[in-house]
Amino acid sequence: MMTVETISKRLISLGAAVRQALEAVEGDDDAPGELRRAVQDLVERHREIKERAKAADPRIARELVHLLEAVADRAKHVAEEADGPDESTRQAVRDAHDAISGLEADVDAPGEEAP
């Protein structure tokens, strides 16, 4: 089982992918408002969850990762279904989603702690 410290470090490392998604959406004049809001929500939730996980017990930290993954799922869905955004914007959102999903899978994995 992952420690809270490891979960916190992994949440911090996700920041680059989340920021890239935000930069892609902000730089894409054709990205619709719904996608912009979904990615902004992802950014805000990531920041909030990253801070809350530091002081949480392991069970709560895992639940926070699941919450973040749900927000990332929504952003990915909007990116894939929206008319207008560039493929690079869609890919940046998918990349953020995939990074978060990877953490979720590691958090849920039984046995030894993932690197």
C-alpha positions in Angstrom: 0.0 0.0 0.0 1.3 3.5 -0.9 2.2 5.8 1.9 0.7 9.2 2.2 4.2 10.7 1.5 4.4 8.7 -1.7 0.9 9.7 -2.8 1.7 13.3 -2.1 4.9 13.2 -4.1 3.1 11.6 -7.0 0.3 14.2 -6.8 3.0 16.9 -7.0 4.6 15.2 -10.0 1.2 15.3 -11.8 1.4 19.0 -11.8 3.3 19.2 -15.0 0.7 17.3 -17.0 -2.2 19.3 -15.4 -0.4 22.6 -16.3 0.2 21.4 -19.8 -3.5 20.7 -20.3 -4.3 24.1 -19.0 -1.8 25.8 -21.2 -3.0 23.9 -24.2 -6.6 24.9 -23.6 -5.8 28.5 -22.9 -3.7 28.6 -26.1 -6.4 27.1 -28.2 -8.8 29.7 -29.5 -11.2 27.0 -30.7 -11.4 25.2 -27.4 -15.0 25.5 -26.2 -16.0 27.0 -22.9 -17.1 23.7 -21.5 -13.6 22.3 -22.1 -12.0 25.3 -20.6 -14.2 25.0 -17.5 -13.5 21.2 -17.2 -9.7 21.7 -17.3 -9.9 24.7 -14.9 -11.8 22.4 -12.5 -9.1 19.8 -12.9 -6.4 22.4 -12.1 -8.3 23.6 -9.0 -9.1 20.1 -7.8 -5.5 19.0 -8.3 -4.2 21.9 -6.2 -6.8 21.3 -3.5 -6.3 17.6 -3.4 -2.5 17.9 -3.4 -2.7 20.0 -0.3 -5.3 17.9 1.5 -3.5 14.6 0.8 -0.4 15.8 2.7 -2.2 15.7 6.0 -4.6 12.8 5.3 -4.5 9.3 6.5 -3.8 6.7 3.7 -7.4 5.8 3.2 -8.5 9.4 2.8 -5.5 10.1 0.5 -6.6 7.2 -1.8 -10.1 8.6 -1.8 -8.8 12.0 -2.9 -6.9 10.3 -5.7 -10.2 8.7 -6.8 -11.9 12.0 -6.7 -9.2 13.6 -8.9 -9.4 10.8 -11.3 -13.2 11.4 -11.7 -12.5 15.0 -12.5 -9.9 14.0 -15.0 -12.4 11.6 -16.6 -14.8 14.4 -17.1 -12.2 16.7 -18.7 -11.1 13.8 -21.0 -14.7 13.1 -22.0 -15.3 16.8 -22.8 -12.1 17.0 -24.8 -12.9 14.0 -26.8 -16.5 15.0 -27.5 -16.1 18.8 -28.0 -16.1 20.4 -31.4 -13.3 22.7 -32.1 -10.2 22.0 -30.0 -6.9 21.1 -31.7 -5.7 17.6 -31.5 -2.8 18.8 -29.5 -5.2 20.2 -26.9 -7.1 17.0 -26.8 -3.9 15.1 -26.3 -2.7 17.3 -23.5 -6.0 16.6 -21.7 -5.7 12.9 -22.3 -2.1 13.0 -21.1 -3.2 14.6 -17.8 -6.0 12.1 -17.5 -3.6 9.1 -18.1 -1.1 10.4 -15.6 -3.8 10.7 -12.9 -5.3 7.3 -13.9 -1.8 5.8 -13.5 -1.6 7.1 -10.0 -5.1 5.8 -9.2 -4.1 2.3 -10.5 -0.9 2.3 -8.3 -2.9 3.5 -5.3 -5.3 0.6 -5.7 -2.7 -2.0 -6.5 -2.2 -4.6 -3.7 1.2 -5.4 -2.4 4.4 -3.3 -2.6 4.5 0.4 -3.1 4.9 1.6 -6.7 7.9 3.7 -7.6 
